Amino acid sequence: MQRIKVIVPIAMDEAGVANRAQQLPADFVRPGFAPTFEAVRWGAALGDSYHDTLLMDWTVFQAGVTAEDEGYAGVLIDTVSDSGLWPLRSALNIPVVGPGEASFAAAMMLGKKFSVLTMWPQWFPLYEKVLNQHGWEHRCASVRSIDTRPDVTELLEGKEEVVFAKLKAEAMRAIDEDGADVIVLGSTTMHQSATYLQSELPVPVINPGQVAYKQLETLIELGLTHSKKAFPAPEVPKHADIRKGWY
């Protein structure tokens, strides 16, 4: 069995983690793979500031740094901000995938210009970081939000009637006004809207958590992982000490 560690970047209870895990239903997971969702133990609340992004980078790194020693075949980061992605690739030999990089790359395969559709503008810097890191700004038609405060534990449950209509309207503006031919959901917490939006919009809709997970399954099956020339290992690793540093 190939075990995959999925790291939730916000501290939350078991019910909150279970809501996040619903993005990977049992029939979506390939036989022989077993994703396990684990929330960080402390840190950011909403990812709405550079304060929170620093905490997300650090706590995701803490949660994932010993994954290889724990017997996991790969690590999936459950946030489009790709928090801690490059440091974990430096520390680990097993593949590490982030939904931001994976979903933007998929969008560029499916169209010429993509737009990121998100909950509120406080998350815009998360996407700007990933786009700037890879030099993909020219392929992004726009980043649009519905200006609605997110719920990172209960997600969109109970809010579908209002939120889904807002998301559809903003996505159509991205398509009609900005020239987007692919829509990328800006958060794995928005996964409940993916099926509805795909049925309502005339372009592909990227559900980032699912796209990233499938990419990780494929890398594991192909026996591929990140280049250690690109992400060199530390000469003096501090994995055990890092895990001891939980607050």
C-alpha positions, -999 to +999 in steps of 0.1 A: +000+000+000+013+034-010+006+058+018+003+095+010+005+122+037-019+151+030-010+181+052-038+206+061-021+240+067-046+252+094-049+236+129-084+221+133-104+193+149-112+159+135-145+171+120-127+199+101-101+175+088-128+151+077-145+179+057-112+186+039-107+148+032-141+147+013-123+162-017-107+127-022-137+103-021-129+066-019-138+059-055-115+087-066-084+071-050-066+046-072-064+011-057-031+006-038-030+042-025-041+055+009-042+092+015-041+103+051-051+139+060-033+155+090-037+190+102-008+211+115-009+214+153-006+252+155-001+282+133-022+303+109-059+309+110-069+320+075-039+325+053-050+361+049-017+379+055+021+376+052+020+368+089-001+337+082+018+326+051+050+325+071+033+303+097+018+281+070+052+276+054+068+267+088+041+244+102+035+225+069+073+219+068+072+207+104+043+183+097+059+169+065+097+168+073+096+133+088+071+118+063+097+097+045+109+082+078+073+075+087+070+053+056+049+076+033+054+073-004+046+110-011+034+142+004+005+164-008+001+199+006-036+208+010-034+245+000-030+263-033-004+285-016+020+255-019+031+263+017+064+247+026+067+230-009+103+238-018+117+232+017+100+198+019+115+189-015+149+198-001+144+177+030+127+147+014+135+122-015+098+112-019+077+133-042+060+164-028+032+181-047+014+214-042-020+222-057-009+257-068+019+245-091+000+214-102-033+231-110-017+261-128+004+237-149-027+217-157-046+248-167-018+258-191-021+224-207-058+228-212-060+264-225-041+295-233-051+318-204-065+308-170-082+327-143-080+320-106-114+321-089-113+326-051-133+335-020-118+369-010-090+392-021-069+386+010-058+354-007-045+371-039-009+372-026-009+334-023-014+330-060+009+359-069+037+340-050+032+308-070+028+326-103+059+348-097+080+318-085+074+300-118+072+330-142+037+321-152+021+356-148+016+360-185-006+329-187-029+341-159-058+362-173-070+374-139-075+366-103-111+372-092-129+369-059-165+369-046-154+389-016-167+364+009-149+354+041-140+317+038-146+290+064-116+268+063-131+240+085-168+238+075-160+249+039-190+257+017-214+234+034-248+251+039-238+281+019-242+265-016-273+285-027-256+319-023-219+311-028-222+289-059-242+316-078-216+342-068-188+319-080-205+313-113-211+350-120-175+359-112-162+330-134-183+342-163-168+377-159-133+361-160-143+343-192-161+371-210-141+402-198-106+388-190-103+362-218-099+332-195-104+298-212-098+277-180-109+284-145-088+273-115-105+272-081-083+292-057-085+270-027-089+233-019-116+245+005-137+253-025-139+217-038-176+214-031-183+239-058-163+221-086-190+198-099-216+226-101-192+251-118-181+225-143-217+219-153-225+256-156-194+270-172-183+267-209-146+261-200-127+235-180-128+239-142-097+228-122-103+214-088-068+219-074-067+193-046-079+165-069-055+175-098-025+177-074-034+143-058-037+126-091-004+141-102+012+127-070-003+092-076+012+093-112+046+104-100+047+075-075+036+050-101+062+062-125+089+061-099+096+098-103+104+125-078+119+160-078+154+167-088+179+169-060+200+192-082+171+216-082+162+210-045+195+200-028+194+182+005+208+200+036+243+189+046+232+189+082+195+180+084+175+188+116+144+167+110+140+154+145+146+188+160+121+205+137+094+181+148+102+187+184+096+224+178+058+221+179+041+247+200 
